[in-house]
């Protein structure tokens, strides 16, 4: 599952909404046995370092990328 973009409107930023969105997306992936390709800079640079428990779902550079349909 590619996580390409996380957007929170400026008026709602600073409330932890992006992290809650990521929590739900990673839980969705785990529940369905999916791997995650985080192409969103917030997820890869901020969220995952703060939430390393999700690293087991992340596709690494060494793994083949899923093909497009």
N, C-alpha and C positions, 0 to 999 in steps of 0.2 A: 504494500500500500504506500503510494507516494504521498508525502505530506509536503506540498509545494508552497503553501503560503498560510501564514497566520495573521489575521488582521483584526485589530480592535480599534474602533473609532477614537480619535483624539480625546473626546470628552469622557471616554470610559477607561482610558489608560491609567495604569498605576493601581488597579484594583485586583490584580491577579487573574483577570479574565482569560488572558492568553494561556496561562498555565493550566487553568481549569479546562479550557478547550483541548489542550494537549493531553491532559490526564484522561479525558473522555476518549480521545482518538486512539491513544495507546491501549487503553482498556478494551476498546472495540477490536483493535487488531489482535490483542492477546486472546480474547474470547473466541475469535474466529480462526485462530491458528495462522494468522498472517504475519509476514515480516514487514518492516517499515524502512522506507527509503526517505530520509529527511532532507529534502532539498531546500527547505525554509531555513534561512540563517538564524532566526530566533530559536528554532528547535535545536539545531545543531550546535549553536554557539552559546546559548543561554539556558534553555530548558534542560537538555540532556546532562550538561555538567552539574546542574542542581538536582537532577533526578536520575542518578545512574542505575537505579533499579530497572529502567526500561532498556538499557543497553543490549540486553540479550535479544531483543526484537529487531535491533537495527542491522540492516544489511551493511556489511563492511566492504571496503575497497577490494578485498581479496575474493569476495563472492561474486558470482556472475549476476549481473543486473537482470531483473525480469524483462521479458520481451514485451513490446507494445502490441496491442491488438490491432 
